[in-house]
């Protein structure tokens, strides 16, 4: 049987970012410990903010930067409960192009989801 993953332990395992706790706390916990910013890079963790749809936030690791406003993510517990998804598309849909709002590939839909999720940035 495959392991049931939550996003935070999975992101910690594959990224090396040694932060614990719910995903929405990672951005503040990273301050002074890890570089943070709005520019994607392979290996960075994208920290999603808490929202009505995701009260605990979400974290996902960047597999590859496609271009300035598109990355591929590897993450767990997103569109397949407890499962890992590798190299799924995430698109920056923020007005300022600062990765503060993203849409992410959603398995049951077979494409980019319709919801824009707030993010804090890359750790």
C-alpha positions in Angstrom: 0.0 0.0 0.0 1.3 3.5 -0.9 2.0 5.9 1.9 -0.7 8.6 2.6 1.1 11.9 2.3 0.1 15.3 3.6 1.7 18.2 1.7 4.0 19.6 4.5 5.8 16.4 5.4 6.2 15.6 1.7 7.5 19.0 0.8 9.9 18.9 3.7 11.2 15.4 2.6 11.9 16.3 -1.0 13.0 20.0 -0.6 15.2 19.9 2.4 13.3 22.9 3.9 13.3 21.8 7.5 10.0 23.5 8.7 7.3 21.8 10.6 3.7 22.6 11.2 0.7 23.4 9.0 1.5 24.7 5.5 0.1 28.2 6.1 2.8 28.7 8.8 5.8 27.9 6.6 6.2 31.4 5.1 6.6 33.1 8.5 8.7 30.3 9.9 11.1 30.6 7.0 11.9 34.2 7.8 15.5 34.6 8.8 16.1 30.8 8.2 15.7 30.5 4.4 15.6 32.8 1.5 12.1 33.9 0.5 10.9 35.7 -2.6 8.6 36.0 -5.6 10.9 34.4 -8.2 10.4 30.7 -8.8 13.4 28.3 -9.0 13.7 24.5 -9.1 13.8 23.0 -5.6 12.0 26.0 -4.0 8.8 25.5 -2.0 5.8 27.5 -3.1 3.9 28.5 0.1 0.1 28.8 -0.3 -1.7 31.1 2.1 -4.6 30.0 4.2 -7.9 30.6 2.5 -11.5 29.6 2.9 -11.0 26.6 0.6 -7.6 25.7 2.2 -7.7 26.8 5.9 -4.3 25.1 6.5 -2.7 26.4 3.3 -0.6 24.2 1.1 3.1 23.8 0.2 4.5 22.4 -3.1 8.0 22.0 -4.4 9.0 23.4 -7.8 10.2 20.7 -10.1 11.0 23.0 -13.0 10.6 26.5 -14.1 8.9 26.6 -17.5 9.0 30.4 -17.8 8.5 33.4 -15.6 4.8 32.7 -15.0 4.6 28.9 -15.2 6.2 26.2 -13.2 5.9 22.4 -12.7 5.1 21.4 -9.1 5.6 18.1 -7.3 3.3 17.9 -4.3 1.1 15.7 -2.2 -2.6 15.7 -1.1 -3.9 18.1 -3.8 -6.2 16.5 -6.3 -5.7 12.9 -5.2 -6.2 12.6 -1.5 -2.9 11.5 0.2 -1.2 10.9 -3.1 1.8 12.5 -4.7 1.5 14.3 -8.0 4.7 15.0 -10.0 5.4 17.8 -12.5 1.9 19.4 -12.5 1.4 22.8 -14.0 1.0 25.9 -11.9 0.4 29.3 -13.5 0.9 32.7 -11.9 -2.4 34.5 -12.5 -1.6 37.6 -10.3 -2.2 41.0 -11.9 1.4 42.1 -10.9 3.1 38.9 -12.0 4.4 38.3 -8.5 3.1 34.8 -7.9 0.6 36.0 -5.3 -2.2 34.1 -7.0 -1.9 30.8 -8.8 -4.0 28.2 -10.6 -2.8 24.6 -10.4 -3.4 21.5 -12.4 -6.3 19.5 -10.9 -6.5 15.8 -11.6 -10.3 15.2 -11.7 -10.6 18.1 -14.2 -7.6 16.9 -16.2 -6.2 20.4 -16.6 -5.6 23.7 -14.8 -8.2 24.2 -12.1 -10.6 27.1 -12.1 -9.8 28.4 -8.6 -7.1 31.0 -8.1 -5.3 30.3 -4.8 -3.4 33.0 -2.8 0.3 32.3 -2.2 2.9 34.0 -0.1 5.9 33.2 -2.3 8.8 30.8 -2.7 11.0 29.6 0.1 
